[in-house]
Amino acid sequence: MASPSLARRLGLGDAVFIGLGAMLGAGVFSAFAPAAQAAGVGLLLGLVLAGIVAYANATSSAQLAAVYPTSGGTYVYGRAELGPWWGFLAGWGFVVGKTASCAAMALTFAAYAAPDGWERPLAIAAVVSLGAVNWFGITRTAQLTRIIVTVVLLCLAVAVIAAGAGAAGASAALSVTAADLFVGGPYGILQSAGLLFFAFAGYARIATMGEEVRDPARVIPRAITLAFLIVVVVYAVVAVAILAALGPEATAASSDPVAAAAATAGWAWVDPVVRIGAAAAALGALLALIAGVGRTTLAMARERDLPAFLSAVHPRWRVPHRAEVLIVVAVTLLVAFTDLRSAIGFSSFGVLTYYLVANLAAHRQTGSARRYPRWLPLLGAAGCVVLALTLPWQSVIGGAAVLAIGLGYRFARLRRNRRR
């Protein structure tokens, strides 16, 4: 008997909040420190570049999702427009990279929420609990995401106000000259952009859930655009507040720049508020990641690029339950035995590869399918390549190795099938 399809239960607001939950993850609390190490105040230029590339990617994703309103995101788009190998490259990079990100988000949540010695047990409990939320349907996921995003935005607002008060009370205000912006050089600015791109990547989660959105041709493009614009504003405000309160050197040296910037106000009650916001942000990202990776795994299993048994959809809850159970198990093992909180660069490489395929696929579209200028996906593709290659070399080598392993797996599977 054929497995049932997923159910279209998400409206515009649901889709926007899922995108916000994915983008307002732990990246807003952690990505500014390595970006400041690379470029100093020039991280502001890096943020602009990351936003430009992300906008091009977002428009490509929106254009493709309107034509292919099914689960899987760029895995599906790449297969349809460029061929199976391109789709597999995107899907494999997304599934492996974002599974590692799930473990990183779970550990980040526990670092803020757990007492000493209890980080891994609490992280595992978070993975299992959010996996259970996803099991009981996409509407449960959307409802919890709304709550988490609201908490995160309120906590960030408190942090920004506190950082502003701290900066105003400082003996000398931070002044930025053109020379300061370029102190890290072009390479440092590009590297900061690649690291900050990690913070924008969540709008892909909206596209991967295309099979569960009502009126997807209209809703998905709008949801991607709205979520992206909201996050650009939030990140710009937070970046300026951190630099104004701490300066570039202290930002680079801080393990938690948002909390450090808020602490400059001297308000004792702010630190727990920021910790709550960071923990909630990590949970929101983890919730969206589990759902997004599950849908991409479902799509790959439908095409036999992953084991076919993972293509099952629960007859009552209408979720890819086997895929999500496998992801929860894999993430639990990673949390138990590794520490992937430093995997921002690795995740960025995989995501940039994913969006490279999306941009190339969008460029191939013609006629009524095209919603944006033809040069925009080319700009996005070029940006993805440049940002990927300017990431820390360890991230480039690790990401390339993971992609090579996946391509080798697919080649071996196809060769075995031909022999049969």
Residue pairs with C-beta under 8 A, 6 or more apart in sequence:
3 311
3 312
3 313
4 313
4 315
4 318
5 211
5 313
5 318
6 71
6 138
6 211
6 212
6 295
6 298
6 313
6 318
6 319
6 320
7 137
7 138
7 212
7 318
8 211
8 212
8 213
8 214
8 216
9 137
9 138
9 139
9 212
9 214
10 18
10 138
10 139
10 142
10 209
10 212
10 213
10 214
10 219
11 213
11 214
11 219
12 219
12 222
12 223
12 226
14 139
14 142
14 146
14 213
15 206
15 209
15 213
15 219
15 220
15 223
15 227
16 223
16 226
16 227
16 230
17 142
17 145
17 146
17 149
18 141
18 142
18 145
18 205
18 206
18 209
18 288
18 291
19 202
19 203
19 205
19 206
19 223
19 224
19 226
19 227
19 228
20 145
20 149
20 202
20 227
20 230
20 231
20 284
21 145
21 148
21 149
21 202
21 284
21 285
21 287
21 288
22 201
22 202
22 203
22 204
22 205
22 284
22 285
22 288
22 289
22 292
23 199
23 200
23 201
23 202
23 203
23 227
23 228
23 231
24 149
24 152
24 153
24 156
24 202
24 231
24 234
24 281
24 284
24 285
25 105
25 199
25 202
25 281
25 282
25 284
25 285
25 286
25 288
26 104
26 105
26 108
26 109
26 278
26 281
26 282
26 285
27 196
27 198
27 199
27 285
27 344
28 156
28 199
28 234
28 235
28 238
28 258
28 281
29 108
29 256
29 257
29 258
29 259
29 277
29 278
29 281
30 108
30 256
30 341
30 344
31 195
31 196
31 198
31 199
31 344
32 43
32 196
32 238
32 239
32 242
32 251
32 257
32 258
33 251
33 252
33 253
33 254
33 255
33 256
33 257
34 192
34 195
34 252
34 344
34 345
35 43
35 46
35 47
35 192
35 195
35 196
36 43
36 192
36 243
36 248
36 251
36 252
36 257
37 252
38 46
38 184
38 188
38 189
38 191
38 192
38 195
39 45
39 46
39 183
39 184
39 188
39 189
39 191
39 192
40 180
40 183
40 184
40 188
40 248
40 249
40 252
41 176
41 180
41 181
41 183
41 243
41 248
42 180
42 181
42 182
42 183
42 184
42 188
42 189
42 192
43 189
43 192
43 196
43 239
43 243
43 248
43 251
44 176
44 181
44 239
44 240
44 243
45 181
45 182
45 189
45 192
45 193
46 189
46 190
46 191
46 192
46 193
46 195
46 196
47 192
47 193
47 196
47 235
47 236
47 239
49 189
49 190
49 193
49 383
49 387
50 193
50 194
50 196
50 197
50 199
50 200
50 387
51 200
51 232
51 235
52 379
52 383
53 193
53 197
53 379
53 380
53 383
53 384
53 387
54 197
54 200
54 201
54 203
54 228
55 228
56 359
56 376
56 377
56 379
56 380
56 383
57 355
57 358
57 359
57 380
57 384
58 203
58 224
58 225
58 228
59 225
59 362
59 371
59 372
59 376
59 377
59 380
60 355
60 358
60 359
60 361
60 362
60 363
60 372
60 376
60 377
60 380
61 73
61 74
61 203
61 204
61 206
61 207
61 224
61 355
61 358
61 362
62 207
62 220
62 221
62 224
62 225
62 371
63 221
63 362
63 365
63 369
63 370
63 371
63 372
64 74
64 77
64 81
64 207
64 358
64 361
64 362
64 365
65 73
65 77
65 206
65 207
65 210
65 216
65 220
65 221
65 224
66 216
66 217
66 218
66 220
66 221
66 369
66 371
67 217
67 365
67 369
68 76
68 77
68 80
68 210
69 210
69 211
69 213
69 216
69 217
69 220
70 76
70 210
70 211
70 299
71 208
71 209
71 210
71 211
71 212
71 295
71 296
71 298
71 299
71 320
72 91
72 208
72 210
72 295
72 296
72 298
72 299
72 300
73 90
73 94
73 204
73 207
73 208
73 210
73 292
73 295
73 296
73 299
73 354
73 358
74 87
74 90
74 91
74 94
74 204
74 207
74 354
74 355
74 357
74 358
74 361
75 87
75 88
75 90
75 91
75 94
75 296
75 299
75 300
76 87
76 299
77 87
77 90
77 357
77 358
77 361
77 362
78 86
78 87
78 88
78 89
78 90
78 91
78 357
78 358
78 360
78 361
79 86
79 87
79 88
79 303
80 87
80 361
81 360
81 361
81 362
81 364
81 365
82 357
82 360
82 361
82 364
84 303
84 305
85 407
85 410
86 357
86 360
86 361
87 303
87 305
87 357
88 300
88 305
88 406
88 407
88 410
89 353
89 357
89 403
89 406
89 407
90 353
90 354
90 357
90 358
91 296
91 299
91 300
91 305
92 300
92 305
92 402
92 403
92 406
92 407
92 410
93 350
93 351
93 353
93 354
93 399
93 402
93 403
93 406
94 204
94 292
94 293
94 296
94 350
94 351
94 354
95 293
95 296
95 297
95 300
95 306
96 350
96 402
96 406
97 346
97 347
97 349
97 350
97 351
97 354
97 399
97 402
98 289
98 292
98 293
98 347
98 350
98 351
99 293
99 327
99 330
99 331
99 334
100 334
100 340
100 343
100 346
100 347
101 285
101 289
101 340
101 343
101 347
102 127
102 286
102 289
102 290
102 293
102 327
102 331
102 334
103 331
103 334
103 335
103 338
103 340
103 343
104 340
104 341
104 342
104 343
104 344
104 347
105 282
105 283
105 285
105 286
105 289
106 123
106 124
106 126
106 127
106 282
106 286
106 331
106 335
107 119
107 120
107 123
107 335
107 339
107 340
107 341
108 278
108 282
108 341
109 122
109 123
109 126
109 279
109 282
109 283
109 286
110 118
110 119
110 120
110 122
110 123
110 126
111 119
111 341
112 275
112 276
112 278
112 279
112 282
113 122
113 275
113 279
114 121
114 122
114 123
120 335
120 336
123 335
124 332
124 335
124 336
126 283
126 286
127 286
127 290
127 328
127 331
127 332
127 335
128 328
128 332
130 283
130 286
130 287
130 290
131 290
131 324
131 325
131 327
131 328
133 140
133 141
133 144
133 287
134 140
134 141
134 287
134 290
134 291
134 294
134 319
134 324
135 314
135 317
135 319
135 321
135 324
136 317
136 319
137 317
137 318
137 319
138 209
138 212
138 291
138 318
138 319
141 287
141 288
141 291
144 287
145 284
145 287
145 288
148 280
148 281
148 283
148 284
148 287
149 284
151 276
151 277
151 280
152 277
152 280
152 281
152 284
153 234
154 277
155 273
155 274
155 276
155 277
155 278
155 280
156 234
156 238
156 258
156 277
158 262
158 270
158 273
158 274
158 277
159 238
159 241
159 258
159 259
159 261
159 262
159 270
159 273
159 274
159 277
160 237
160 238
160 241
162 261
162 262
162 263
162 264
162 265
162 267
162 270
163 241
163 242
163 244
163 245
163 258
163 261
163 262
163 264
163 265
164 241
164 244
164 245
165 264
165 265
165 267
166 245
166 261
166 262
166 263
166 264
166 265
166 266
167 173
167 174
167 241
167 244
167 245
167 264
169 264
169 265
169 266
170 245
170 264
173 244
174 243
174 244
174 247
176 243
180 248
182 189
184 191
184 192
187 390
190 386
190 387
190 390
191 390
191 391
191 392
193 387
193 390
194 345
194 348
194 352
194 387
194 388
194 390
194 391
195 344
195 345
195 348
195 391
196 235
197 348
197 351
197 352
197 387
198 344
198 347
198 348
198 351
199 231
199 235
200 228
200 231
200 232
200 235
201 347
201 348
201 351
201 355
202 227
202 231
202 285
202 288
203 224
203 227
203 228
204 292
204 351
204 354
204 355
205 288
205 289
205 291
205 292
206 213
206 220
206 223
206 224
206 227
207 220
207 224
208 291
208 292
208 295
208 296
209 291
209 292
209 295
210 216
210 220
211 295
213 219
213 220
213 223
221 371
238 258
241 261
242 251
242 257
242 258
242 261
243 251
244 261
245 260
245 261
245 262
245 264
246 254
246 257
246 260
246 261
246 264
250 260
251 257
251 260
251 261
254 260
256 274
256 278
258 274
258 277
258 278
259 271
259 274
259 275
259 278
262 270
262 271
262 273
262 274
263 270
263 271
290 324
290 327
290 328
290 331
291 324
293 323
293 327
294 319
294 320
294 323
294 324
294 327
295 320
295 323
297 306
297 310
297 320
297 323
297 326
297 327
298 310
298 311
298 313
298 320
298 323
300 306
300 310
301 307
301 308
301 309
301 310
301 311
301 323
302 311
305 410
309 322
310 320
310 322
310 323
310 326
311 320
311 323
312 320
312 321
312 322
312 323
313 319
313 320
313 321
314 320
314 321
334 340
345 391
345 392
345 394
345 395
346 395
346 398
346 399
348 387
348 388
348 391
348 395
349 388
349 391
349 395
349 396
349 398
349 399
349 400
350 399
350 402
350 403
352 384
352 385
352 387
352 388
353 384
353 388
353 399
353 403
355 380
355 384
356 381
356 384
356 385
356 388
358 377
358 380
359 377
359 378
359 380
359 381
359 384
360 377
360 381
362 372
362 377
362 380
363 374
363 377
363 378
363 381
388 396
388 399
389 396
391 399
